[in-house]
């Protein structure tokens, strides 16, 4: 099926509350433009320099989501334009985003990344650490960031009950903060479970563009 066909098929299955992020990392601009021409405006990137290059070359009404692990020293490169930073996993990073947002006279939307997987390789805050950030007096001083909700990645497993339980833990935690309405979890392989467990934003790459043919 074509990129457009894949997009339309996925969109047809989504509840209205769910935003589809087309994960375009490592994909050439011409494929992104195919998706864009079909009405896709939200794209996700993992690598800062690749995101900067694509932002410069592609239509300016694209909403760029940074979905990778963001290093503090690279925030300045995407601060002028990024639409949403998904993977905020420390208060230090949040302060750096606030600093760079202020320089650019912007308020940058962010999600706190929660660690829910049974894997050491994934990043994220514990529920206790997220609580501490959200209830801290220091957060009130960060006037150029807006925490919109939470992001998480489930374990890389075929055990659907485990994946469901991990996603459900985010939904349960987020219920304490009803003003934070964005729940970003679910990818190509587990998006249906994620949606059933309350996700409002799914990050889909291979089901739209096909498998990546190289890595960075």
HELIX and SHEET records of a PDB file:
HELIX    1   1 UNK A    3  UNK A   12  1                                  10    
HELIX    2   2 UNK A   29  UNK A   37  1                                   9    
HELIX    3   3 UNK A   48  UNK A   57  1                                  10    
HELIX    4   4 UNK A   72  UNK A   74  5                                   3    
HELIX    5   5 UNK A   75  UNK A   78  1                                   4    
HELIX    6   6 UNK A   91  UNK A  103  1                                  13    
HELIX    7   7 UNK A  127  UNK A  134  1                                   8    
HELIX    8   8 UNK A  137  UNK A  140  1                                   4    
HELIX    9   9 UNK A  160  UNK A  174  1                                  15    
HELIX   10  10 UNK A  191  UNK A  196  1                                   6    
HELIX   11  11 UNK A  206  UNK A  209  1                                   4    
SHEET    1   A 8 UNK A 182  UNK A 184  0                                        
SHEET    2   A 8 UNK A 145  UNK A 152  1                                        
SHEET    3   A 8 UNK A 108  UNK A 114  1                                        
SHEET    4   A 8 UNK A  84  UNK A  88  1                                        
SHEET    5   A 8 UNK A  63  UNK A  66  1                                        
SHEET    6   A 8 UNK A  42  UNK A  45  1                                        
SHEET    7   A 8 UNK A  19  UNK A  23  1                                        
SHEET    8   A 8 UNK A 201  UNK A 204  1                                        
END                                                                             
